[in-house]
Amino acid sequence: MTTHDLLVVGAGPVGMALALALKDSGLDVVLADARPAEATAADPRVLALSHGTRLTLERLGVWQALPATPIDTIHVSQQGGFGRTLIHATDYGVPALGHVAAAGALAAALRQAIDHAGISVLDETEVRSLTPADDGVTIELAGRHAGSRRALLAVCAEGSINADPTETMSRDYGQHALIAMVHATGAARGTAFERFTPAGPVALLPCGEAYALVHVASPQQADTLLALDDSAYLARLQAHLGTRISLTAVSERLRYPLGLRVRRSPVGARTVWLGNAAQTLHPVAGQGFNLALRDVWALADTLLRHPGDPGAPATLTAYARSRSADRFGTVRFTDTLVRLFSNDLPPLRHLRGAGLFALDMLPPLRHFVAKRMMFGARAWP
Ligand SMILES: Cc1cc2nc3c(=O)[nH]c(=O)nc-3n(C[C@H](O)[C@H](O)[C@H](O)COP(=O)(O)OP(=O)(O)OC[C@H]3O[C@@H](n4cnc5c(N)ncnc54)[C@H](O)[C@@H]3O)c2cc1C
């Protein structure tokens, strides 16, 4: 039976980033994905990538090939409340607070680098089961490369969490996200908008000549919004956003149910869960892939610092310990934002308005929020 050092379940952006980060490690890494090679390039999501993510993608050699739009200002406000705050890249001495890229383009750039590096991907091959034992994991594959393989470490980057409820924490926000591309006039290029409304947040991210929209609503409202024709939908969205930007056109709208699911531990016997397979977050603050890439970098670093058996319990414990503060800090940050702002009680609304005003008036607080957006938990004092 073929034995690998690592078998990565899922050749999405997270699995591919890990394989690339380990390309000069001497470890034998293979990826398996249930879908054909070109499927990930069709991912319709658009991602806000932090400054830290950009630095990592540069090191992986994929940034240069990625069409990305810089965000130089983030405008945060709430419908029916007072406050608004502006966060500028120039205040932080960075060229941009973050960048916006299509998830499909990112996947295509990563795949190109994977193929160029000669890393093997078993396309159209589903991982049916993982059976860990003391000396390795037995992996059953179905599809194009059907059969059994062994690996010292299985890395699950399959994009969702299938686990016993005792192993996870979860929260159903009762919200769905509609995503689409919109065209608009009236706003300075490079400005991203995050608008909190009682039904849920609405984000507009500058993406090329257009904006990527993430419109969060209750499942029932999402049904209604999806049934509207384009001009009725645009009018509804415009009412949410106010007058600071003028919407002119919208593409087809797609829906994603939102919730929070987190594995209490990102490691198990000879197994690591990465990316959405470790924690699936609400997209409100655009943290999901950014956090995942920090996980990827830390795992690669831990494996390099612990040569020998990559699935050894001490190695996996060191990885889990190194990620604890960032994982749970990012989960709390995202969860608090969603719950604080998705509520229409008037006292809370004014408090929130005051909060955003305070954010504007109190540079240290604004720095904390801005740095968390740019770097994640490394922003902690
Ligand atoms: C609406 C929305 C907006 C978002 N916006 C942002 C943002 O602005 N910024 C940000 O950082 N994050 C954002 N995210 C989160 C981000 O999209 C995810 O974190 C990221 O795409 C997860 O990548 P992944 O590689 O873990 O999973 P995926 O991209 O889902 O890849 C998983 C892969 O595993 C394969 N697979 C699954 N099961 C198996 C199996 N058994 N065997 C073999 N292969 C398998 C699948 O075919 C797939 O190719 C957003 C998410 C949503 C829903």
The ligand as an SDF file (V2000), in Angstrom:
LIG
                    3D

 53 58  0  0  0  0  0  0  0  0999 V2000
  -20.7560   34.3940    1.4100 C   0  0  0  0  0  0  0  0  0  0  0  0
  -19.3630   34.1490    1.9090 C   0  0  0  0  0  0  0  0  0  0  0  0
  -18.4180   35.1840    1.8760 C   0  0  0  0  0  0  0  0  0  0  0  0
  -17.1240   34.9930    2.3810 C   0  0  0  0  0  0  0  0  0  0  0  0
  -16.2510   36.0480    2.3950 N   0  0  0  0  0  0  0  0  0  0  0  0
  -15.0240   35.8990    2.9260 C   0  0  0  0  0  0  0  0  0  0  0  0
  -14.1020   36.9970    2.9600 C   0  0  0  0  0  0  0  0  0  0  0  0
  -14.4150   38.1070    2.5440 O   0  0  0  0  0  0  0  0  0  0  0  0
  -12.8540   36.7870    3.4870 N   0  0  0  0  0  0  0  0  0  0  0  0
  -12.4870   35.5730    3.9900 C   0  0  0  0  0  0  0  0  0  0  0  0
  -11.3440   35.4500    4.4850 O   0  0  0  0  0  0  0  0  0  0  0  0
  -13.3270   34.4960    3.9620 N   0  0  0  0  0  0  0  0  0  0  0  0
  -14.5830   34.6420    3.4480 C   0  0  0  0  0  0  0  0  0  0  0  0
  -15.4400   33.5670    3.4060 N   0  0  0  0  0  0  0  0  0  0  0  0
  -14.9530   32.2500    3.8600 C   0  0  0  0  0  0  0  0  0  0  0  0
  -14.1670   31.5360    2.7500 C   0  0  0  0  0  0  0  0  0  0  0  0
  -14.9690   31.4480    1.5920 O   0  0  0  0  0  0  0  0  0  0  0  0
  -13.7670   30.1520    3.2200 C   0  0  0  0  0  0  0  0  0  0  0  0
  -13.0330   30.2750    4.4250 O   0  0  0  0  0  0  0  0  0  0  0  0
  -12.8740   29.4040    2.2290 C   0  0  0  0  0  0  0  0  0  0  0  0
  -13.4360   29.3770    0.9470 O   0  0  0  0  0  0  0  0  0  0  0  0
  -12.6970   27.9770    2.7220 C   0  0  0  0  0  0  0  0  0  0  0  0
  -11.8400   27.2880    1.8660 O   0  0  0  0  0  0  0  0  0  0  0  0
  -11.5800   25.7340    2.0920 P   0  0  0  0  0  0  0  0  0  0  0  0
  -10.4240   25.3800    1.2060 O   0  0  0  0  0  0  0  0  0  0  0  0
  -11.5040   25.4370    3.5590 O   0  0  0  0  0  0  0  0  0  0  0  0
  -12.9220   25.0240    1.5940 O   0  0  0  0  0  0  0  0  0  0  0  0
  -13.5400   24.8460    0.1310 P   0  0  0  0  0  0  0  0  0  0  0  0
  -13.2150   26.0130   -0.7290 O   0  0  0  0  0  0  0  0  0  0  0  0
  -14.9710   24.5050    0.3500 O   0  0  0  0  0  0  0  0  0  0  0  0
  -12.7710   23.5800   -0.4830 O   0  0  0  0  0  0  0  0  0  0  0  0
  -12.9970   22.2640   -0.0060 C   0  0  0  0  0  0  0  0  0  0  0  0
  -12.6330   21.2590   -1.0970 C   0  0  0  0  0  0  0  0  0  0  0  0
  -12.7200   19.9470   -0.5190 O   0  0  0  0  0  0  0  0  0  0  0  0
  -13.3040   19.0590   -1.4680 C   0  0  0  0  0  0  0  0  0  0  0  0
  -13.8890   17.9260   -0.7220 N   0  0  0  0  0  0  0  0  0  0  0  0
  -14.9050   17.9660    0.1820 C   0  0  0  0  0  0  0  0  0  0  0  0
  -15.1320   16.7400    0.6990 N   0  0  0  0  0  0  0  0  0  0  0  0
  -14.2250   15.9050    0.1240 C   0  0  0  0  0  0  0  0  0  0  0  0
  -13.9450   14.5050    0.2570 C   0  0  0  0  0  0  0  0  0  0  0  0
  -14.6130   13.7000    1.1100 N   0  0  0  0  0  0  0  0  0  0  0  0
  -12.9500   13.9700   -0.4870 N   0  0  0  0  0  0  0  0  0  0  0  0
  -12.2350   14.7470   -1.3550 C   0  0  0  0  0  0  0  0  0  0  0  0
  -12.4680   16.0790   -1.5180 N   0  0  0  0  0  0  0  0  0  0  0  0
  -13.4460   16.6440   -0.7800 C   0  0  0  0  0  0  0  0  0  0  0  0
  -14.3110   19.9140   -2.2250 C   0  0  0  0  0  0  0  0  0  0  0  0
  -14.5650   19.3630   -3.5180 O   0  0  0  0  0  0  0  0  0  0  0  0
  -13.5900   21.2670   -2.2940 C   0  0  0  0  0  0  0  0  0  0  0  0
  -12.8430   21.4370   -3.4940 O   0  0  0  0  0  0  0  0  0  0  0  0
  -16.7450   33.7250    2.9160 C   0  0  0  0  0  0  0  0  0  0  0  0
  -17.6790   32.6690    2.9340 C   0  0  0  0  0  0  0  0  0  0  0  0
  -18.9840   32.8840    2.4600 C   0  0  0  0  0  0  0  0  0  0  0  0
  -19.9790   31.7560    2.5180 C   0  0  0  0  0  0  0  0  0  0  0  0
  1  2  1  0
  2  3  1  0
  2 52  2  0
  3  4  2  0
  4  5  1  0
  4 50  1  0
  5  6  2  0
  6  7  1  0
  6 13  1  0
  7  8  2  0
  7  9  1  0
  9 10  1  0
 10 11  2  0
 10 12  1  0
 12 13  2  0
 13 14  1  0
 14 15  1  0
 14 50  1  0
 15 16  1  0
 16 17  1  0
 16 18  1  0
 18 19  1  0
 18 20  1  0
 20 21  1  0
 20 22  1  0
 22 23  1  0
 23 24  1  0
 24 25  2  0
 24 26  1  0
 24 27  1  0
 27 28  1  0
 28 29  2  0
 28 30  1  0
 28 31  1  0
 31 32  1  0
 32 33  1  0
 33 34  1  0
 33 48  1  0
 34 35  1  0
 35 36  1  0
 35 46  1  0
 36 37  1  0
 36 45  1  0
 37 38  2  0
 38 39  1  0
 39 40  1  0
 39 45  2  0
 40 41  1  0
 40 42  2  0
 42 43  1  0
 43 44  2  0
 44 45  1  0
 46 47  1  0
 46 48  1  0
 48 49  1  0
 50 51  2  0
 51 52  1  0
 52 53  1  0
M  END
$$$$
